[in-house]
Every structure is written in C-alpha cells, then in structure tokens.
C-alpha cells in the first residue's frame, strides 16, 4: 500500500510540474500571440476603412443644426 501511495504522490507531482512549467506558460504565450494578431488586424482594417470611406460633412446642414439649437435655447435669431 505504501508503494502505491508513493507512486500516486510522485505522479501527481510530475503532472503538477508539467502543468506549471509547460502547459500554463504555453496558454499565456498563445493568448499573447492571439491578442497581438488581433491588434495588428484591427489596425490594418481601421486604416483601410478610414482611407476608403471619407466622412462627408455638409456645412450647410451643420450650420442649420447649430442655428436650430441656438433658436431653441435662446430664441430666434434677429439680424
């Protein structure tokens, strides 16, 4: 019985060492690599999207929206 318990203890210790020194660091490295690839792809796509679709701004619509807001807050504009 003593031999079996010693074997189980040594087996448990070996498995714990393998998990602690091999498997978990591999998970950390793999996670870091996945985050790095994700950031790289996100940067590439954000550059492509911003270059491909410029934002159209209508100055008249901006002025009209500003005038409506000012009218609502302060009353109609008198020139």
PLY file of the C-alpha trace (Angstrom):
ply
format ascii 1.0
element vertex 79
property float x
property float y
property float z
element edge 78
property int vertex1
property int vertex2
end_header
0.00 0.00 0.00
2.87 2.33 0.74
4.30 1.77 -2.75
1.02 2.71 -4.44
0.63 5.92 -2.44
4.25 6.90 -3.15
3.68 6.28 -6.87
0.49 8.37 -6.83
2.23 11.20 -4.99
5.13 11.21 -7.46
2.76 11.02 -10.41
0.73 13.94 -9.04
3.94 15.94 -8.53
5.09 15.20 -12.09
1.74 16.21 -13.57
1.72 19.39 -11.50
5.23 20.26 -12.71
4.29 19.65 -16.33
1.18 21.81 -15.97
3.03 24.59 -14.17
6.13 24.72 -16.34
4.84 23.68 -19.78
1.08 23.87 -20.29
0.17 27.11 -18.49
3.07 29.11 -20.00
2.01 27.86 -23.42
-1.51 29.16 -22.76
-0.08 32.53 -21.77
2.12 32.71 -24.87
-0.73 31.63 -27.14
-3.06 34.22 -25.60
-0.47 36.94 -26.06
0.06 35.96 -29.67
-3.69 35.97 -30.33
-4.01 39.46 -28.83
-1.05 40.67 -30.90
-2.54 39.30 -34.12
-5.94 40.79 -33.25
-4.40 44.22 -32.64
-2.45 44.01 -35.89
-5.53 43.07 -37.93
-7.63 45.75 -36.23
-5.03 48.40 -37.07
-4.89 47.29 -40.70
-8.66 47.27 -41.06
-9.10 50.63 -39.36
-6.57 52.17 -41.74
-8.30 50.65 -44.76
-11.78 51.68 -43.65
-10.83 55.26 -42.83
-8.97 55.64 -46.15
-11.74 54.04 -48.22
-14.74 55.91 -46.85
-14.13 59.60 -46.14
-16.68 61.25 -43.91
-18.93 63.61 -45.86
-19.75 66.75 -43.97
-22.31 69.20 -45.21
-21.50 72.67 -43.94
-24.99 73.95 -44.57
-26.53 71.12 -42.56
-24.08 71.78 -39.71
-24.98 75.48 -39.69
-28.66 74.69 -39.84
-28.41 72.29 -36.90
-26.43 74.87 -34.92
-28.98 77.58 -35.72
-31.87 75.34 -34.66
-30.14 74.55 -31.39
-29.40 78.23 -30.75
-33.01 79.14 -31.56
-34.29 76.54 -29.19
-32.01 77.71 -26.38
-32.02 81.49 -26.87
-34.94 82.31 -29.11
-34.99 83.17 -32.81
-32.01 84.91 -34.34
-32.53 88.60 -35.24
-30.19 90.22 -37.70
0 1
1 2
2 3
3 4
4 5
5 6
6 7
7 8
8 9
9 10
10 11
11 12
12 13
13 14
14 15
15 16
16 17
17 18
18 19
19 20
20 21
21 22
22 23
23 24
24 25
25 26
26 27
27 28
28 29
29 30
30 31
31 32
32 33
33 34
34 35
35 36
36 37
37 38
38 39
39 40
40 41
41 42
42 43
43 44
44 45
45 46
46 47
47 48
48 49
49 50
50 51
51 52
52 53
53 54
54 55
55 56
56 57
57 58
58 59
59 60
60 61
61 62
62 63
63 64
64 65
65 66
66 67
67 68
68 69
69 70
70 71
71 72
72 73
73 74
74 75
75 76
76 77
77 78
